[in-house]
């Protein structure tokens, strides 16, 4: 019998939880639901304890960021398959059983859902991703949501096989507080010989206009983190010699352009990435023990 858990990371998402959690509970009555609160300063804890006592609540005493918050939830989960759901997302029908049936394939690591996201007054469909290596960097963008192919499972709208997640070591804390960690673990899974899938018939509604990140971090801070994590991804994951040479070759060019254009966020992100190099080296040593598939083979499959 397949057992399912739902892990919801939360930081100051009181209003989001109050709005969306009832829907999650309604359509997942047989699943274990875990909310990991990352030291919220709003009324999230009070709300969960008083209004949703059936939810397993894990409380952080200090803010640890998205990767560690998710990892704590996965570690506590009893399910064989774990649905990772953002606090600003919800579903309106029973999709868990359908998603779990994909895992009859023993090599499958994760399945992503179609996300319907409100951006301004427009509803955008996303959830599938493609990636490619260009001028020394790994770049990614939206894929075809009509396809079953995706390079990564989005971190707040997908189901994962717990034992493979554990084998991969979970989300990498070097990306904390957010961004790129879902691309990273999906890429590590592919590089380790596992597979990933996208199911456009399983729909998640994403309330992006109310995203907590946008209320806590300035655009400059967000851009710094994105640039830093873009460097970290290459340093942690890419082993193909041609691609590494390309990265080294273009690195001074990118930095010079940033200087000339006064792109402070890029320069600051690079400096922050350099500070993490000792940790990157240690993490890469551990991760490389699982590698089976060459980078170019992966990119060839998921470039379009």
Secondary structure in CASP SS format (residue, H / E / C, confidence):
PFRMAT SS
TARGET T0000
AUTHOR 0000-0000-0000
METHOD secondary structure of the structure
MODEL  1
X C 1.00
X C 1.00
X C 1.00
X E 1.00
X E 1.00
X E 1.00
X E 1.00
X E 1.00
X E 1.00
X E 1.00
X C 1.00
X C 1.00
X C 1.00
X H 1.00
X H 1.00
X H 1.00
X H 1.00
X H 1.00
X H 1.00
X H 1.00
X H 1.00
X H 1.00
X H 1.00
X H 1.00
X H 1.00
X H 1.00
X C 1.00
X C 1.00
X C 1.00
X C 1.00
X C 1.00
X E 1.00
X E 1.00
X E 1.00
X E 1.00
X E 1.00
X E 1.00
X C 1.00
X C 1.00
X C 1.00
X C 1.00
X C 1.00
X C 1.00
X H 1.00
X H 1.00
X H 1.00
X H 1.00
X H 1.00
X H 1.00
X H 1.00
X H 1.00
X C 1.00
X C 1.00
X C 1.00
X C 1.00
X E 1.00
X E 1.00
X E 1.00
X E 1.00
X C 1.00
X C 1.00
X C 1.00
X C 1.00
X C 1.00
X C 1.00
X H 1.00
X H 1.00
X H 1.00
X H 1.00
X H 1.00
X H 1.00
X H 1.00
X H 1.00
X H 1.00
X H 1.00
X H 1.00
X C 1.00
X C 1.00
X C 1.00
X C 1.00
X E 1.00
X E 1.00
X E 1.00
X E 1.00
X E 1.00
X C 1.00
X C 1.00
X C 1.00
X E 1.00
X E 1.00
X C 1.00
X C 1.00
X C 1.00
X C 1.00
X C 1.00
X H 1.00
X H 1.00
X H 1.00
X H 1.00
X H 1.00
X H 1.00
X H 1.00
X H 1.00
X H 1.00
X C 1.00
X C 1.00
X C 1.00
X E 1.00
X E 1.00
X E 1.00
X E 1.00
X E 1.00
X E 1.00
X E 1.00
X E 1.00
X E 1.00
X E 1.00
X E 1.00
X E 1.00
X C 1.00
X C 1.00
X E 1.00
X E 1.00
X E 1.00
X E 1.00
X E 1.00
X C 1.00
X C 1.00
X E 1.00
X E 1.00
X E 1.00
X E 1.00
X E 1.00
X E 1.00
X C 1.00
X C 1.00
X E 1.00
X E 1.00
X E 1.00
X E 1.00
X E 1.00
X E 1.00
X C 1.00
X C 1.00
X C 1.00
X C 1.00
X C 1.00
X C 1.00
X C 1.00
X C 1.00
X C 1.00
X C 1.00
X C 1.00
X C 1.00
X C 1.00
X C 1.00
X E 1.00
X E 1.00
X E 1.00
X E 1.00
X E 1.00
X H 1.00
X H 1.00
X H 1.00
X H 1.00
X H 1.00
X H 1.00
X H 1.00
X C 1.00
X C 1.00
X C 1.00
X C 1.00
X H 1.00
X H 1.00
X H 1.00
X C 1.00
X C 1.00
X C 1.00
X C 1.00
X C 1.00
X H 1.00
X H 1.00
X H 1.00
X H 1.00
X H 1.00
X H 1.00
X H 1.00
X H 1.00
X H 1.00
X H 1.00
X H 1.00
X C 1.00
X C 1.00
X C 1.00
X E 1.00
X E 1.00
X E 1.00
X E 1.00
X E 1.00
X E 1.00
X E 1.00
X E 1.00
X E 1.00
X E 1.00
X E 1.00
X E 1.00
X C 1.00
X H 1.00
X H 1.00
X H 1.00
X C 1.00
X C 1.00
X H 1.00
X H 1.00
X H 1.00
X H 1.00
X C 1.00
X C 1.00
X H 1.00
X H 1.00
X H 1.00
X H 1.00
X H 1.00
X H 1.00
X H 1.00
X H 1.00
X H 1.00
X H 1.00
X H 1.00
X H 1.00
X H 1.00
X H 1.00
X H 1.00
X H 1.00
X H 1.00
X H 1.00
X H 1.00
X C 1.00
X C 1.00
X C 1.00
X H 1.00
X H 1.00
X H 1.00
X H 1.00
X H 1.00
X H 1.00
X H 1.00
X H 1.00
X H 1.00
X H 1.00
X H 1.00
X H 1.00
X H 1.00
X H 1.00
X H 1.00
X H 1.00
X H 1.00
X H 1.00
X H 1.00
X H 1.00
X H 1.00
X C 1.00
X C 1.00
X H 1.00
X H 1.00
X H 1.00
X H 1.00
X H 1.00
X H 1.00
X H 1.00
X H 1.00
X H 1.00
X H 1.00
X H 1.00
X H 1.00
X C 1.00
X H 1.00
X H 1.00
X H 1.00
X H 1.00
X H 1.00
X H 1.00
X H 1.00
X H 1.00
X H 1.00
X H 1.00
X H 1.00
X H 1.00
X H 1.00
X H 1.00
X C 1.00
X C 1.00
X C 1.00
X C 1.00
X H 1.00
X H 1.00
X H 1.00
X H 1.00
X H 1.00
X H 1.00
X H 1.00
X H 1.00
X C 1.00
X C 1.00
END
